[in-house]
Amino acid sequence: MSINTKIFKAYDIRGIYGVDFDEDDFYQIAQAYVRMVNPGGRVAVGMDARLSSPCLKQAIIDGLTDAGVDVLDIGLASTEMYYFAVGYYKLAGGIQVTASHNPKEWNGLKMVKRGVAPINFDNGISKIKSWIEAGWKNIEVKKPGKAKQKNVLDDFCRFAKKFLKPAAAQKPLKIVFNPNFGYEGEVLKRFVKLSKPKWTIIGLNDTVDGNFPKGRPDPFVPENRPEFVALVKSSGADIGVAWDADADRVFFAADGGIFLESYYTNHLLIKSLLRGKKKQKIVYDPRYTWALIDAANEMGAKPVLERVGHSYIKARMRKEKVIFSGESSGHTYFKNFWYADSGLIPLIVMANLLAAENKKLSELVAPLFKKYFISGEINSTVSDVARVLKKLESKYNKGKISNFDGLSVEFPDWRFNVRPSNTEPLLRLNLEAKSQKLMAEKRDEIIELIRAK
């Protein structure tokens, strides 16, 4: 079949299996990866739970080994386990077969270099795309590489235990977990068995099933939240945690079944991570800022602004040795995890916070609900992005204006960021205010301006 080159995205490769690409295409992409990275060492290859992942993983392995590269086949694994394998075993790179939170018919690839350095469109995916478009000649080698299988789960769980403080291990916690039929449920079960914290874990949708029988495996989609928060409430759990299919994004619910937007979660994670530490830095992006800046300032840390997107954030974190960053999309990045995103480590950090504060999560988040009011990301289709941005800048020219990553305008009691999509004629609005009434008023006002004909 002919590959659909639209699968080459800003941060990964992703499309519908059997429609946009097949095994032969992934074989070619693996060969192109070798040409681009020239790894000179072993490369990790893993996969998520999708039904198409095993055959696509094999195609990647074949493409790498036929190009003379040795492979560490880590099999079924969460994306954090894949990052761990590349970093912990000091491998030359890695490729994970996954389409993250997309529906079951999708699949794709996430790629990194040595040191878990991400490969994005600007620093590599565009080259692979151009080579594939131009027609690919396979790499010819005299000695093919070899593939060795390795289960990295126990090593990862032992590594993650380093983040768990003794007080959190001894504090009895009841935890509802929802991996949305992905592999992260097995990760948590194994972590609890090996680390032996005094946690009671209650699973929801925790059988690995690449059919994703309840639809798109994405806990950020509002229709996927009700059963999760209901179980947190009915079970009397102290905390609930939910992941997308590959567990590179994480979301929480407080006791009583209160779903937490990542903005609030990240405020708490910053305070937990910075406890007892001095002169650290955190990275935040322009979508929502106040709660993150305030958390950093309260803990004596320096907040650093960076563009939206994991490759930009990870690069900035590496450059300045930043301890943490969290996006409103649910991604969390840790200095002590090769600046990569994790699904399990945020839960451990939250458990540390609950033990240190000796309060319910609902009590910790309540002041945030009363201080920071947010719109949630609202997308609008527009025909002329530049014209709309100029109109908004002119309308709100009395505010503090920044053109760093879209348009941000800040007033004393409200602010907003509007960013164009990288791939679609969309504008994405995120707005926060000091009251719910003002947030709703300004949200509606700006949406009307964006969508006006």
C-alpha positions in Angstrom: 0.0 0.0 0.0 1.0 3.6 -0.4 1.9 5.4 2.9 -0.1 8.5 3.9 2.6 11.0 4.7 0.2 12.9 7.0 1.1 10.3 9.6 4.3 12.3 10.3 3.2 14.6 13.1 4.9 17.3 15.2 5.9 14.9 18.0 5.4 11.4 16.7 4.1 9.2 13.8 0.5 8.3 14.0 -2.4 7.1 11.8 -4.9 4.3 11.1 -3.3 0.9 10.6 -4.1 -0.7 7.2 -5.4 2.6 5.9 -2.5 5.1 6.3 0.3 2.5 6.7 1.2 -1.2 7.0 4.1 -3.3 8.3 6.2 -2.6 5.2 6.0 1.1 5.9 7.1 0.6 9.5 10.0 -1.5 8.3 11.1 1.4 6.0 10.7 3.9 8.9 12.9 1.8 11.1 15.5 1.7 8.4 15.3 5.5 8.1 15.6 5.8 11.8 19.0 4.0 11.6 20.1 6.3 8.8 19.2 9.4 10.8 20.3 8.4 14.3 23.2 6.1 13.4 22.8 4.6 16.8 26.0 2.6 17.1 24.5 0.5 19.8 21.4 -1.3 21.0 18.0 0.2 20.4 14.9 -0.6 22.6 11.6 -1.5 21.0 8.4 -1.8 22.9 4.6 -1.7 22.2 1.3 -0.8 23.7 -1.7 -3.1 24.0 -3.3 -2.5 20.6 -4.1 -5.6 18.5 -2.0 -4.3 15.6 1.0 -3.6 17.8 2.7 -7.1 17.8 3.0 -7.3 14.0 4.1 -3.6 13.7 6.7 -4.1 16.5 8.1 -7.1 14.6 8.3 -4.9 11.4 10.3 -2.3 13.4 12.6 -5.0 14.8 13.2 -6.4 11.3 13.9 -3.0 9.9 16.5 -2.3 12.6 18.2 -5.7 12.6 18.4 -5.8 8.8 20.2 -2.4 9.1 22.8 -4.0 11.4 21.3 -2.7 14.7 20.9 -4.8 17.8 17.5 -4.6 19.5 16.4 -4.9 23.1 12.8 -6.1 22.6 10.9 -5.1 25.8 7.6 -6.4 24.5 4.3 -5.1 26.0 5.2 -2.0 28.0 3.9 1.4 29.0 5.7 4.3 27.4 7.3 5.2 30.7 8.9 1.7 30.8 10.2 2.3 27.3 11.8 5.6 28.3 13.2 3.8 31.4 14.7 1.1 29.3 16.6 3.5 27.0 17.8 5.6 29.9 18.5 3.0 32.6 20.3 0.5 30.3 22.1 3.4 28.5 20.8 2.3 25.1 21.5 4.1 21.9 17.9 4.9 21.2 14.4 3.6 21.2 11.1 3.1 19.3 7.7 2.5 21.0 4.8 1.3 18.9 1.8 3.2 20.3 -1.0 5.5 19.3 -1.4 6.7 22.9 -5.0 7.7 23.6 -6.3 7.3 20.0 -9.0 4.8 19.1 -8.1 1.1 18.7 -7.8 1.2 14.9 -4.9 3.7 15.2 -1.3 3.0 15.8 2.0 4.9 15.6 5.6 5.4 16.8 7.4 7.4 19.5 11.1 7.7 18.9 14.0 8.8 21.1 17.8 9.0 20.8 20.4 8.1 23.3 19.6 9.6 26.8 15.9 9.5 26.0 16.2 12.7 23.9 13.0 13.0 22.0 12.8 13.0 18.2 10.2 15.5 16.8 9.4 16.8 13.4 12.0 19.5 13.5 14.9 17.4 14.6 14.2 14.1 12.7 10.7 13.1 11.8 10.8 15.6 8.8 13.9 13.9 7.5 12.3 10.5 7.7 9.2 11.8 6.0 11.3 13.3 3.1 13.3 10.1 2.7 10.1 8.0 2.6 8.5 10.4 0.1 11.6 10.3 -2.2 11.6 6.5 -2.3 13.7 4.4 0.0 16.6 2.2 -0.7 17.1 -0.3 2.1 20.3 -0.3 4.1 22.6 -3.1 3.1 24.9 -4.6 5.8 27.1 -7.7 5.9 26.1 -8.6 9.4 22.5 -8.1 10.6 21.8 -7.1 14.1 20.3 -9.4 16.8 17.1 -9.0 18.9 17.1 -10.0 22.5 13.9 -10.0 24.6 13.9 -8.5 28.1 11.1 -7.9 30.6 12.0 -4.6 32.2 8.9 -4.3 34.5 10.7 -5.3 37.8 13.7 -3.1 37.1 11.3 -0.2 36.4 9.3 -0.8 39.6 12.4 -0.9 41.7 13.6 2.3 40.1 10.3 4.0 40.8 10.4 3.0 44.4 13.2 5.5 44.8 10.6 8.2 44.5 8.5 6.8 47.4 9.2 8.3 50.8 8.9 6.1 53.9 6.0 8.0 55.3 4.0 7.5 52.1 4.8 3.8 52.0 3.5 3.4 55.6 0.4 5.5 55.2 -2.7 3.4 54.4 -4.2 4.6 51.2 -7.1 3.3 49.2 -6.5 3.9 45.5 -8.8 3.5 42.6 -6.9 3.0 39.3 -8.2 3.0 35.8 -5.7 2.2 33.0 -8.4 2.2 30.3 -7.5 -1.4 29.3 -3.8 -0.4 28.8 -0.8 -1.9 30.5 -0.3 0.6 33.3 -2.6 -1.4 35.6 -0.2 -4.3 35.5 2.6 -1.8 36.3 0.9 -0.5 39.4 0.0 -4.0 40.6 3.6 -5.1 40.2 4.9 -2.0 41.9 2.7 -2.6 45.0 3.7 -6.2 45.1 7.4 -5.5 45.0 7.5 -2.3 47.1 4.9 -3.3 49.6 3.4 0.1 50.5 0.3 0.0 52.7 -2.0 0.7 49.8 -5.2 -1.0 48.9 -5.7 -0.7 45.1 -9.1 -1.1 43.4 -9.0 -1.7 39.6 -11.4 -0.4 36.9 -10.9 -1.4 33.3 -7.7 -3.0 34.4 -7.6 -6.1 32.2 -5.3 -5.5 29.2 -7.4 -5.4 26.1 -6.4 -3.9 22.8 -10.0 -3.8 21.6 -10.6 -1.0 24.2 -14.2 -2.2 24.7 -15.4 1.1 26.2 -14.1 3.2 23.4 -11.3 5.7 23.0 -8.8 5.0 25.9 -8.5 8.6 27.0 -9.4 9.7 30.6 -9.4 13.4 29.6 -12.5 12.9 27.5 -15.4 14.0 29.7 -17.6 11.0 28.8 -14.9 8.7 30.1 -14.8 10.1 33.6 -18.2 9.3 35.2 -17.6 5.6 36.1 -14.1 6.5 37.3 -15.2 9.3 39.7 -18.2 7.3 40.8 -16.0 4.4 41.9 -13.7 6.7 43.7 -16.7 8.1 45.6 -18.5 4.8 46.2 -15.4 2.9 47.4 -14.4 5.6 49.8 -11.0 5.9 48.1 -8.4 8.4 49.2 -7.4 9.1 45.6 -8.1 7.9 42.1 -5.7 7.7 39.2 -6.4 7.2 35.5 -4.1 6.8 32.5 -4.5 6.8 28.7 -3.6 3.5 26.9 0.2 4.0 27.0 0.2 5.9 30.3 2.2 8.9 29.2 -0.6 11.0 30.5 -2.1 10.8 34.0 -5.2 12.3 35.7 -6.4 12.2 39.3 -9.6 12.3 41.3 -9.8 13.4 44.9 -11.7 11.6 47.6 -15.4 12.1 47.1 -15.1 11.6 43.3 -13.7 15.1 42.4 -12.0 15.0 39.0 -8.9 17.2 39.0 -7.8 19.1 36.0 -4.1 18.7 35.5 -3.6 22.5 36.2 -4.5 21.8 39.9 -2.7 18.5 40.0 0.5 20.2 38.8 0.3 22.8 41.5 0.3 20.0 44.1 3.0 18.0 42.4 5.3 21.1 42.3 4.8 21.6 46.1 5.4 18.0 46.8 8.6 17.7 44.7 10.1 20.9 46.0 9.5 20.2 49.7 12.8 20.5 51.4 14.6 21.6 48.3 16.2 25.0 47.6 16.9 27.0 44.4 15.1 24.7 42.0 13.3 25.5 38.7 10.1 24.4 37.2 8.9 24.8 33.6 5.4 25.9 32.7 3.7 26.8 29.4 1.5 29.8 28.6 -1.8 28.1 28.6 -2.4 28.4 32.3 0.2 30.0 34.5 -0.9 31.6 37.8 -1.2 28.4 40.0 2.1 27.1 38.7 4.0 30.3 39.2 2.5 30.6 42.7 3.4 27.1 43.7 7.0 27.7 42.5 7.3 31.0 44.4 5.8 29.5 47.5 8.5 26.8 47.5 11.4 29.2 46.6 11.8 27.9 43.1 12.1 29.8 39.8 9.3 29.3 37.2 10.6 29.2 33.6 8.3 29.8 30.6 8.5 27.5 27.6 6.4 26.7 24.5 3.7 24.0 24.6 4.9 20.6 23.5 7.0 17.9 25.1 10.0 18.3 22.8 10.3 22.0 23.7 9.7 21.4 27.4 12.1 18.5 27.7 14.9 20.4 25.8 14.4 23.4 28.2 14.4 21.1 31.2 17.7 19.5 30.1 19.3 22.8 29.3 18.5 24.3 32.7 18.4 21.1 34.8 14.8 21.8 35.7 13.3 19.4 38.3 9.7 19.2 37.0 7.2 20.3 34.4 3.5 19.4 34.0 1.3 20.2 31.1 -2.5 20.8 31.3 -2.8 17.9 28.9 -1.8 15.4 31.6 1.9 15.0 30.7 4.4 15.2 33.6 8.1 15.4 33.3 10.8 14.6 35.9 14.5 15.5 36.0 15.3 12.3 37.7 13.5 10.3 35.0 15.6 11.5 32.1 13.3 14.5 31.7 10.6 12.1 30.4 6.9 11.7 31.1 5.7 9.0 33.5 2.4 7.6 34.7 3.4 5.9 37.9 5.8 8.5 39.4 3.1 11.2 39.6 1.0 8.9 41.7 4.0 8.2 44.0 4.6 11.9 44.4 1.0 12.6 45.2 1.1 9.8 47.9 4.2 11.5 49.3 2.2 14.8 49.5 -0.8 13.1 51.3 1.6 11.6 53.8 3.5 14.8 54.4 0.4 17.1 54.7 -1.7 14.4 56.6 -4.8 15.8 54.9 -7.3 14.5 52.4 -6.7 15.4 48.8 -10.0 17.2 48.6 -8.8 19.5 51.4 -5.5 20.2 49.6 -7.2 21.1 46.4 -10.2 23.1 47.8 -8.2 26.4 48.1 -7.1 26.0 44.5 -10.7 25.7 43.3 -11.5 29.0 45.1 -8.6 30.9 43.7 -8.0 29.7 40.1 -11.0 29.4 37.7 -10.2 28.0 34.2 -12.1 27.5 31.0 -10.6 24.3 29.8 -9.2 24.2 26.3 -11.8 25.4 23.7 -11.1 24.8 20.0 -12.5 26.9 17.2 -12.2 26.4 13.5 -11.2 29.7 11.7 -10.4 30.5 8.1 -7.7 33.1 8.8 -5.8 32.5 12.0 -3.5 35.5 11.6 -6.5 37.9 11.2 -8.2 36.6 14.3 -5.1 36.9 16.4 -4.5 40.4 15.2 -8.2 41.3 16.1 -7.8 39.9 19.6 -4.5 41.7 20.2 -6.1 45.0 19.1 -9.2 44.4 21.3 -7.2 43.7 24.4 -4.3 46.0 23.9 -4.5 47.5 27.4 -3.4 44.2 28.9 0.1 42.8 29.1 0.7 41.2 25.7 3.0 38.4 24.8 3.4 36.7 21.4 5.4 33.8 22.8 3.6 30.7 21.6 0.5 32.3 20.2 -1.1 35.3 21.8 -1.2 35.7 25.6 -2.9 38.7 27.3 -2.9 39.3 31.0 -4.9 41.6 33.2 -4.8 41.8 37.0 -7.9 39.5 37.4 -7.9 37.4 34.2 -5.7 36.3 31.4 -5.9 34.1 28.3 -3.7 32.3 25.7 -4.8 31.6 22.1 -2.6 29.3 20.1 -3.0 28.1 16.5 -2.9 24.4 15.9 0.3 23.0 14.1 -1.8 20.9 11.7 -5.3 22.3 11.5 -7.0 25.7 10.9 -7.9 25.8 14.7 -7.4 28.3 17.5 -7.1 26.8 21.0 -8.3 29.1 23.8 -7.3 28.7 27.5 -8.5 31.3 29.9 -8.2 31.8 33.7 -9.7 34.3 36.0 -10.0 35.2 39.7 -13.7 34.3 39.8 -16.0 31.9 38.1 -18.3 34.7 36.9 -15.5 36.6 35.3 -14.0 33.5 33.7 -17.3 32.6 32.1 -17.9 36.2 31.0 -14.5 36.6 29.3 -14.5 33.1 27.9 -17.8 33.7 26.1 -16.7 37.1 25.0 -13.5 35.8 23.4 -15.2 32.8 21.8 -17.7 35.1 20.1 -14.8 37.3 18.8 -12.9 34.2 17.5 -15.9 32.7 15.8 -17.4 35.9 14.3 -17.7 35.9 10.5 
